[in-house]
C-alpha cells in the first residue's frame, strides 16, 4: 500500500466520522424538538447495552469446572457495589477490570 492510498483511507475515515458526529446536530439542532422515538432510545439503550455487556462477559464462564467463575463473580460484584456506592462508571469499570486481572492470576 502506498502513501497516497494510506492518506486517502485516513481522510475518508475522518470525514465519515465527522459526518456521523455532526449529523444529529444537523437533524435535531436549533429549535427542532427531538422526536419521541429518539428520546425513548436515549433512555433505554444504555441499559440494554449494559445488559448485553454483562451477558457477553459471562457467556464463556464455566461454573462447573475450576475456578468455577469465582474471578468473574467477584469482579462483577465489585463493579456493582462500587457503582452503587460512587455512581462513577469509569471508576467501576476500571476497578472491576483490574480486580479481574489480579484474581485471574491468583486463582487460576
C-alpha positions as CSV (number, residue, x, y, z in Angstrom):
1,X,0.0,0.0,0.0
2,X,1.5,3.3,-1.0
3,X,1.5,6.6,1.0
4,X,-1.2,8.3,-1.1
5,X,-3.6,5.4,-0.6
6,X,-3.0,5.4,3.1
7,X,-3.6,9.1,3.4
8,X,-6.8,8.7,1.2
9,X,-8.1,6.0,3.5
10,X,-7.4,8.0,6.6
11,X,-9.1,11.1,5.1
12,X,-12.2,9.2,4.2
13,X,-12.4,7.6,7.6
14,X,-12.0,11.1,9.2
15,X,-14.7,12.6,7.0
16,X,-17.2,9.8,7.7
17,X,-16.5,10.0,11.4
18,X,-17.0,13.8,11.4
19,X,-20.2,13.4,9.4
20,X,-21.6,10.9,11.8
21,X,-20.7,13.1,14.8
22,X,-22.3,16.2,13.2
23,X,-25.4,14.6,11.7
24,X,-27.5,14.6,14.9
25,X,-26.9,18.3,15.4
26,X,-27.8,19.0,11.8
27,X,-31.0,16.9,12.0
28,X,-32.1,17.8,15.5
29,X,-30.3,21.1,16.2
30,X,-31.7,24.5,16.6
31,X,-35.3,24.9,17.8
32,X,-36.4,21.5,16.5
33,X,-38.0,19.2,19.0
34,X,-36.3,15.7,19.4
35,X,-38.7,13.0,18.2
36,X,-40.3,10.8,20.9
37,X,-38.6,7.7,19.4
38,X,-35.1,9.2,19.7
39,X,-35.8,10.3,23.3
40,X,-37.1,6.8,24.1
41,X,-34.0,5.2,22.6
42,X,-31.8,7.6,24.5
43,X,-33.4,6.4,27.8
44,X,-33.4,2.7,27.2
45,X,-30.4,1.9,25.1
46,X,-27.7,2.5,27.8
47,X,-29.4,-0.2,30.0
48,X,-29.8,-2.6,27.0
49,X,-26.1,-2.1,26.1
50,X,-25.0,-2.8,29.7
51,X,-27.2,-5.9,29.8
52,X,-25.6,-7.1,26.6
53,X,-22.1,-6.5,28.0
54,X,-22.9,-8.5,31.1
55,X,-24.1,-11.4,29.0
56,X,-21.0,-11.1,26.8
57,X,-18.7,-11.1,29.8
58,X,-20.2,-14.1,31.4
59,X,-21.0,-16.2,28.3
60,X,-17.9,-18.4,28.4
61,X,-17.7,-18.8,32.1
62,X,-17.8,-22.4,33.2
63,X,-19.4,-22.7,36.7
64,X,-18.8,-26.4,36.7
65,X,-15.0,-26.5,36.3
66,X,-12.3,-24.9,38.3
67,X,-12.2,-21.9,39.2
68,X,-16.0,-22.1,39.0
69,X,-16.4,-18.5,37.8
70,X,-15.1,-17.1,41.1
71,X,-12.9,-14.3,39.5
72,X,-15.7,-13.2,37.2
73,X,-18.3,-13.2,40.0
74,X,-16.1,-11.3,42.4
75,X,-15.1,-8.7,39.8
76,X,-18.7,-8.3,38.7
77,X,-19.7,-7.8,42.3
78,X,-17.0,-5.2,42.8
79,X,-18.3,-3.3,39.7
80,X,-21.9,-3.4,41.0
81,X,-21.1,-2.4,44.6
82,X,-18.6,0.3,43.6
83,X,-21.1,1.8,41.0
84,X,-23.9,1.7,43.6
85,X,-21.6,3.5,46.1
86,X,-19.8,6.1,43.9
87,X,-22.0,6.2,40.7
88,X,-18.9,6.6,38.6
89,X,-19.0,4.3,35.6
90,X,-15.3,4.8,34.7
91,X,-14.2,4.1,38.2
92,X,-16.4,1.0,38.4
93,X,-15.2,-0.5,35.1
94,X,-11.5,0.2,35.7
95,X,-11.6,-1.2,39.2
96,X,-13.6,-4.2,38.2
97,X,-11.2,-4.9,35.3
98,X,-8.1,-4.5,37.5
99,X,-9.7,-6.8,40.1
100,X,-10.5,-9.4,37.5
101,X,-6.9,-9.3,36.1
102,X,-5.5,-9.8,39.6
103,X,-8.0,-12.5,40.5
104,X,-7.4,-14.4,37.3
105,X,-3.7,-14.6,38.1
106,X,-4.2,-15.6,41.7
107,X,-7.0,-18.1,41.3
108,X,-6.1,-19.9,38.1
